[in-house]
Structures are given as C-alpha cells and as structure tokens.
Amino acid sequence: MGGVAILVRARIKQQVIPNLNLLSLEAVAVLIKLNNRYVTIVSAYQPPGRQMQMSDYDKVMNLDNSIIMAGDLNAKHTNWGCRVINPNGTKLLSFIANTPYTNYAPNEPTYFPSDVNRQPDILDILLIKSFPLICTQEALAELDSDHIPVHKLLDLPDYSVQNCMDYVTPNEVKLIVKNLPNKKPPGHDHLTNLMFKKLPAKGIVLMTSLFNFLLRVGHFPLSWKIATIILIKKPGKNKSNPDSYRPISLLTSLSKIFEKVIHTRLLNYLNSAEVIPKFQFGFRPNHSTIQQLFRITEHISNSFEKHCHTGAVFIDVSKAFDKVWHEGAAVIVHLPSNTNSLKEIVGYALLRILLKFLFTLFSFDIKQEATSVNLLTSFAYTLEGISKLFIIFSFIAFKAWHISASGL
C-alpha cells in the first residue's frame, strides 16, 4: 500500500492544492512561501503495480511556475545512479529530456528489499522546475522498513549583486573606450568617442569609480538619457507622414560606455541564475539560427518516429516593441514573487537602473511646430537602448504580450 503526505510547519504560509485527479500517480501538493518566493511542494508515489502515465507528471509539473516534487517513483535508470534500468526509468528520462526540469537522486540506495534475490537500489527522486537550488541528499540508516528515509537539504544559491556582478575595473573601461568607433557623431554634449580615447589613465580611473558608484546605488544619470534625434526619410515615402521617417538617436559617449558595462553584467547575472530560457537563441552569444533549426528538425523527427503530428506557429509582429504595453511592462517587473518577477531576478539596484534606462528617456533638439514628427521621435526613443539590453527587455515585453493576449 502506498500513501503520500506533507508536513508543514505552522509558521510557514501555506495553501493546499486540492483535486489533482491523476490517473496512476499518487500525489499531494501544497503552495508555500520560501524566502519571499512562492513554490509548490509535491509529495508523490508511483505504485509499481500501475502503469506510469506521463500525463500525470506533466499535469503535476504544470501546477505552478516553480515546482519541487519528491517521492518514490519506482523509476530506475543509470543516469541517476540506479543499478539497472526499468520501463518507468526510461519513460521518466524521456520526459525530463524534453523539459527544462532538473532531477536529483541520492548517491546511495534508498530501497533494501527483504527478498535476498533482489538487490538494493535508488527509488526516491527529486524533480525541480524553475527553482534554482543547491541540493544535497542523504539516505538515513533507519531500517525499520525496506524503504529508508532520505534527508534532502535544499539551499538557495546566493545571487546577490556582489556575488554575481564584478565591479568595474579600469582595464574594462579602457577596453570599452578603445572599441568605440571613431567616426560616430556625438550626443548633445558634443564629446566625441575620440576625445575619450585621448583621456589619460587618471580619467579612466575616475570613470571607473563613477560607474561603480552608479551600479551600487542603482542610478542612471538623467543627462545621459537625453538624445539628439535625426529623422531620415525613407526612400519613396510621403514626407508629410510620420511613418515615412526613420529616427536615429544620438546618445552621449558616456551613456554608451555605461550601457556596455550594464549589458555585460546583466547577461552574466541572468546566465548565472539560469533565468533566460534555454530555448532563447536570439541576441545570445554562441547561439545561432542553425542550432534552432536543428532543434526543431530533431523535434519533428522524433514525433515522426512516434507517428505523431507536429504543429508550429511562427509569429512576426509588426513593430512589436512599439506596440508593447509600456505601463504594463513597468508594472510586471514588480509582480509578486510567484511570478518570477524581474525585481527578484536581478535585484533592486539593477532594476532601478534598468527601468530608468528603458522607460524614462527624453528627446532633444526637436522643433515644437512639427507636432507629428515630435510624436514619432519621442515614441521611438522611449525604447532607445534596447539593442544592448535586448534580452532583458524581451523578458519584460514577452510578459506584457502574454498578459495582453490573456485578456482578449
């Protein structure tokens, strides 16, 4: 006989998730708040006499954004240290391979059969979804049953700014300045890239100290967000139509240098916290369209071998970033912790820089009488700076599009 249960301390905020309605898996789930973040804990048991239904596992792992599922799944596979492979183990490995879930198992057997003809093995497994943890497991020597208890210690990695973000160094600033193009026009301060390249070592050190201070307090100077905008008319377009012009924003060189500093650290930060989905290929180093095509081709081939149909939806949204719900995107980063908000991912100081950089920019040197042109330039410039911070803004924009679509 099986059976599942979860004991939760009374001081921990909790909410039982009822009526899972599973076919073969026995499971109970509870939503708790752990370190200011909501996560669903699932205790599960897969009876050996019932056929494993992967739809049960798919249903359980989709209960919430963050899932920790543990239990005796009667699934053996050498990939997680078992002595042999059984059909349940093959099914579970295939299930995990096609999802972003992570599995853990103890390093020693958790099942000691009373039958001398059968050997001990590992049956207790941990599945985790979208919840980065440092997991250590220990099988306890309490042999009052053929299944021994397993002590699982789950510790959150330290993703603080100090541990995930290096401070700016003079050599880093010097390299960024060195790679600035010489012929790029300056911003409203008329300081060219070539002038920064002529700075002495003391000037580089002063810039480095300034950037470190701004990163620490989460500030992006207002004057660095002012741009001189040049409108370039598209060939063959009506000059009286604002859509006929392509705006070019000229930012200050200091803004561009600090932008590169932020870009490098935010990407390192998000990669270390494993926030960016592994299927995101655009605007990421060492990721190309060829790899994405290989992934889709492999998915189609696997479905073909299983005699299944494969469907795909390709969406190309015209002027996607112009149409993003900007106010909603700014709100989304402050959503509660069970939604994996950007505020919790990158920290408060970095969030302040990001919001100030993306959503509070100003145009400069635009004639007031050209009302239609003003509308075009100010709207386009609201999203200036996205090129270098595209992945972070994509994270916000995708959530904004998802919420907008859900309301249709």
PyMOL commands that set and color helices and strands:
alter all, ss='L'
color gray80, all
select helices_A, chain A and resi 54-61+78-80+87-97+161-164+170-178+193-197+201-217+222-225+242-244+253-272+289-305+326-332+337-339+342-346+348-359+371-381+390-406
alter helices_A, ss='H'
color red, helices_A
select strands_A, chain A and resi 14-17+26-34+37-45+67-72+102-104+124-129+134-139+150-155+226-233+245-250+362-364
alter strands_A, ss='S'
color yellow, strands_A
deselect
rebuild
show_as cartoon
